[in-house]
Amino acid sequence: MDAQIEVTLISPAKVDGEHKPVGATVFVSEKVLHQLAAAGAVPELAVIDGEIEVIPSAFEEAVAVKAQEIATEMVAVAIPEAVEDLVDQLKKAVARGNLLQEERDAVENGRNQMAGRAEAAEARVAELEQQISKAAVEDTPPEPVPETNNKKADAEGGKKTASKPKS
């Protein structure tokens, strides 16, 4: 059996005993394809390296050229818009990254300050424990604890009190 070739009709034709309208796609043998081409029902044919190719009509070529022009124009407009949008997104991402880095640095700085305070507090606790141990052995009272440098805690009396809800 002959290989079937797909073609689109450019004029009405009778294929396999059936009338087919313009634009119908049909599968035909090579012999029927040549008959349809001779009748003008399909575009002209070319045989290249033993392969049958349909030669596009002038109209089909004009449509292909115009489609290429339109696609080129659309791409020429779309690419700069897409690049501009991506640049805006990149700028926002960089700004957000910078903000997050600043926040990270502030947290790191606060952590370092708190670690320094914790070390000083641990040293003071160790010193007070030694004084307490020494006082327990010698049976003498420990030295008085100096006041704190925390002005906010001193101002609030060392504790925060809950405010009463207004009724």
MODELLER restraints for C-alpha pairs under 7 A, 6 or more apart:
rsr = mdl.restraints
at = mdl.atoms
rsr.add(forms.Gaussian(group=physical.xy_distance, feature=features.Distance(at['CA:2:A'], at['CA:29:A']), mean=5.78, stdev=0.5))
rsr.add(forms.Gaussian(group=physical.xy_distance, feature=features.Distance(at['CA:3:A'], at['CA:29:A']), mean=6.13, stdev=0.5))
rsr.add(forms.Gaussian(group=physical.xy_distance, feature=features.Distance(at['CA:4:A'], at['CA:27:A']), mean=5.46, stdev=0.5))
rsr.add(forms.Gaussian(group=physical.xy_distance, feature=features.Distance(at['CA:4:A'], at['CA:28:A']), mean=5.07, stdev=0.5))
rsr.add(forms.Gaussian(group=physical.xy_distance, feature=features.Distance(at['CA:4:A'], at['CA:29:A']), mean=4.95, stdev=0.5))
rsr.add(forms.Gaussian(group=physical.xy_distance, feature=features.Distance(at['CA:5:A'], at['CA:27:A']), mean=5.18, stdev=0.5))
rsr.add(forms.Gaussian(group=physical.xy_distance, feature=features.Distance(at['CA:5:A'], at['CA:28:A']), mean=5.28, stdev=0.5))
rsr.add(forms.Gaussian(group=physical.xy_distance, feature=features.Distance(at['CA:5:A'], at['CA:29:A']), mean=6.07, stdev=0.5))
rsr.add(forms.Gaussian(group=physical.xy_distance, feature=features.Distance(at['CA:5:A'], at['CA:30:A']), mean=6.92, stdev=0.5))
rsr.add(forms.Gaussian(group=physical.xy_distance, feature=features.Distance(at['CA:6:A'], at['CA:25:A']), mean=6.74, stdev=0.5))
rsr.add(forms.Gaussian(group=physical.xy_distance, feature=features.Distance(at['CA:6:A'], at['CA:26:A']), mean=5.66, stdev=0.5))
rsr.add(forms.Gaussian(group=physical.xy_distance, feature=features.Distance(at['CA:6:A'], at['CA:27:A']), mean=4.45, stdev=0.5))
rsr.add(forms.Gaussian(group=physical.xy_distance, feature=features.Distance(at['CA:6:A'], at['CA:28:A']), mean=6.58, stdev=0.5))
rsr.add(forms.Gaussian(group=physical.xy_distance, feature=features.Distance(at['CA:7:A'], at['CA:25:A']), mean=5.57, stdev=0.5))
rsr.add(forms.Gaussian(group=physical.xy_distance, feature=features.Distance(at['CA:7:A'], at['CA:26:A']), mean=5.57, stdev=0.5))
rsr.add(forms.Gaussian(group=physical.xy_distance, feature=features.Distance(at['CA:7:A'], at['CA:27:A']), mean=6.42, stdev=0.5))
rsr.add(forms.Gaussian(group=physical.xy_distance, feature=features.Distance(at['CA:8:A'], at['CA:23:A']), mean=5.64, stdev=0.5))
rsr.add(forms.Gaussian(group=physical.xy_distance, feature=features.Distance(at['CA:8:A'], at['CA:24:A']), mean=5.54, stdev=0.5))
rsr.add(forms.Gaussian(group=physical.xy_distance, feature=features.Distance(at['CA:8:A'], at['CA:25:A']), mean=4.30, stdev=0.5))
rsr.add(forms.Gaussian(group=physical.xy_distance, feature=features.Distance(at['CA:8:A'], at['CA:26:A']), mean=6.37, stdev=0.5))
rsr.add(forms.Gaussian(group=physical.xy_distance, feature=features.Distance(at['CA:8:A'], at['CA:42:A']), mean=6.61, stdev=0.5))
rsr.add(forms.Gaussian(group=physical.xy_distance, feature=features.Distance(at['CA:9:A'], at['CA:22:A']), mean=5.34, stdev=0.5))
rsr.add(forms.Gaussian(group=physical.xy_distance, feature=features.Distance(at['CA:9:A'], at['CA:23:A']), mean=5.07, stdev=0.5))
rsr.add(forms.Gaussian(group=physical.xy_distance, feature=features.Distance(at['CA:9:A'], at['CA:24:A']), mean=5.53, stdev=0.5))
rsr.add(forms.Gaussian(group=physical.xy_distance, feature=features.Distance(at['CA:9:A'], at['CA:25:A']), mean=6.41, stdev=0.5))
rsr.add(forms.Gaussian(group=physical.xy_distance, feature=features.Distance(at['CA:9:A'], at['CA:41:A']), mean=5.49, stdev=0.5))
rsr.add(forms.Gaussian(group=physical.xy_distance, feature=features.Distance(at['CA:9:A'], at['CA:42:A']), mean=5.00, stdev=0.5))
rsr.add(forms.Gaussian(group=physical.xy_distance, feature=features.Distance(at['CA:10:A'], at['CA:22:A']), mean=5.29, stdev=0.5))
rsr.add(forms.Gaussian(group=physical.xy_distance, feature=features.Distance(at['CA:10:A'], at['CA:23:A']), mean=5.98, stdev=0.5))
rsr.add(forms.Gaussian(group=physical.xy_distance, feature=features.Distance(at['CA:10:A'], at['CA:41:A']), mean=5.31, stdev=0.5))
rsr.add(forms.Gaussian(group=physical.xy_distance, feature=features.Distance(at['CA:10:A'], at['CA:42:A']), mean=5.30, stdev=0.5))
rsr.add(forms.Gaussian(group=physical.xy_distance, feature=features.Distance(at['CA:10:A'], at['CA:43:A']), mean=6.88, stdev=0.5))
rsr.add(forms.Gaussian(group=physical.xy_distance, feature=features.Distance(at['CA:11:A'], at['CA:21:A']), mean=6.89, stdev=0.5))
rsr.add(forms.Gaussian(group=physical.xy_distance, feature=features.Distance(at['CA:11:A'], at['CA:22:A']), mean=4.68, stdev=0.5))
rsr.add(forms.Gaussian(group=physical.xy_distance, feature=features.Distance(at['CA:11:A'], at['CA:41:A']), mean=4.76, stdev=0.5))
rsr.add(forms.Gaussian(group=physical.xy_distance, feature=features.Distance(at['CA:12:A'], at['CA:20:A']), mean=5.64, stdev=0.5))
rsr.add(forms.Gaussian(group=physical.xy_distance, feature=features.Distance(at['CA:12:A'], at['CA:21:A']), mean=4.55, stdev=0.5))
rsr.add(forms.Gaussian(group=physical.xy_distance, feature=features.Distance(at['CA:12:A'], at['CA:22:A']), mean=4.90, stdev=0.5))
rsr.add(forms.Gaussian(group=physical.xy_distance, feature=features.Distance(at['CA:12:A'], at['CA:41:A']), mean=6.53, stdev=0.5))
rsr.add(forms.Gaussian(group=physical.xy_distance, feature=features.Distance(at['CA:13:A'], at['CA:19:A']), mean=5.72, stdev=0.5))
rsr.add(forms.Gaussian(group=physical.xy_distance, feature=features.Distance(at['CA:13:A'], at['CA:20:A']), mean=5.36, stdev=0.5))
rsr.add(forms.Gaussian(group=physical.xy_distance, feature=features.Distance(at['CA:13:A'], at['CA:21:A']), mean=6.77, stdev=0.5))
rsr.add(forms.Gaussian(group=physical.xy_distance, feature=features.Distance(at['CA:13:A'], at['CA:41:A']), mean=6.17, stdev=0.5))
rsr.add(forms.Gaussian(group=physical.xy_distance, feature=features.Distance(at['CA:14:A'], at['CA:20:A']), mean=5.89, stdev=0.5))
rsr.add(forms.Gaussian(group=physical.xy_distance, feature=features.Distance(at['CA:36:A'], at['CA:42:A']), mean=5.87, stdev=0.5))
rsr.add(forms.Gaussian(group=physical.xy_distance, feature=features.Distance(at['CA:37:A'], at['CA:43:A']), mean=6.27, stdev=0.5))
rsr.add(forms.Gaussian(group=physical.xy_distance, feature=features.Distance(at['CA:37:A'], at['CA:44:A']), mean=5.86, stdev=0.5))
rsr.add(forms.Gaussian(group=physical.xy_distance, feature=features.Distance(at['CA:37:A'], at['CA:45:A']), mean=6.85, stdev=0.5))
rsr.add(forms.Gaussian(group=physical.xy_distance, feature=features.Distance(at['CA:43:A'], at['CA:54:A']), mean=6.02, stdev=0.5))
rsr.add(forms.Gaussian(group=physical.xy_distance, feature=features.Distance(at['CA:43:A'], at['CA:55:A']), mean=6.02, stdev=0.5))
rsr.add(forms.Gaussian(group=physical.xy_distance, feature=features.Distance(at['CA:43:A'], at['CA:56:A']), mean=6.20, stdev=0.5))
rsr.add(forms.Gaussian(group=physical.xy_distance, feature=features.Distance(at['CA:43:A'], at['CA:57:A']), mean=6.32, stdev=0.5))
rsr.add(forms.Gaussian(group=physical.xy_distance, feature=features.Distance(at['CA:44:A'], at['CA:54:A']), mean=5.90, stdev=0.5))
rsr.add(forms.Gaussian(group=physical.xy_distance, feature=features.Distance(at['CA:44:A'], at['CA:55:A']), mean=5.17, stdev=0.5))
rsr.add(forms.Gaussian(group=physical.xy_distance, feature=features.Distance(at['CA:45:A'], at['CA:52:A']), mean=6.63, stdev=0.5))
rsr.add(forms.Gaussian(group=physical.xy_distance, feature=features.Distance(at['CA:45:A'], at['CA:53:A']), mean=5.74, stdev=0.5))
rsr.add(forms.Gaussian(group=physical.xy_distance, feature=features.Distance(at['CA:45:A'], at['CA:54:A']), mean=4.62, stdev=0.5))
rsr.add(forms.Gaussian(group=physical.xy_distance, feature=features.Distance(at['CA:45:A'], at['CA:55:A']), mean=5.47, stdev=0.5))
rsr.add(forms.Gaussian(group=physical.xy_distance, feature=features.Distance(at['CA:46:A'], at['CA:52:A']), mean=5.74, stdev=0.5))
rsr.add(forms.Gaussian(group=physical.xy_distance, feature=features.Distance(at['CA:46:A'], at['CA:53:A']), mean=5.19, stdev=0.5))
rsr.add(forms.Gaussian(group=physical.xy_distance, feature=features.Distance(at['CA:46:A'], at['CA:54:A']), mean=6.20, stdev=0.5))
rsr.add(forms.Gaussian(group=physical.xy_distance, feature=features.Distance(at['CA:46:A'], at['CA:55:A']), mean=6.38, stdev=0.5))
rsr.add(forms.Gaussian(group=physical.xy_distance, feature=features.Distance(at['CA:47:A'], at['CA:53:A']), mean=6.13, stdev=0.5))
rsr.add(forms.Gaussian(group=physical.xy_distance, feature=features.Distance(at['CA:131:A'], at['CA:142:A']), mean=5.99, stdev=0.5))
rsr.add(forms.Gaussian(group=physical.xy_distance, feature=features.Distance(at['CA:132:A'], at['CA:142:A']), mean=6.03, stdev=0.5))
rsr.add(forms.Gaussian(group=physical.xy_distance, feature=features.Distance(at['CA:135:A'], at['CA:141:A']), mean=5.80, stdev=0.5))
rsr.add(forms.Gaussian(group=physical.xy_distance, feature=features.Distance(at['CA:135:A'], at['CA:142:A']), mean=5.75, stdev=0.5))
rsr.add(forms.Gaussian(group=physical.xy_distance, feature=features.Distance(at['CA:153:A'], at['CA:159:A']), mean=6.78, stdev=0.5))
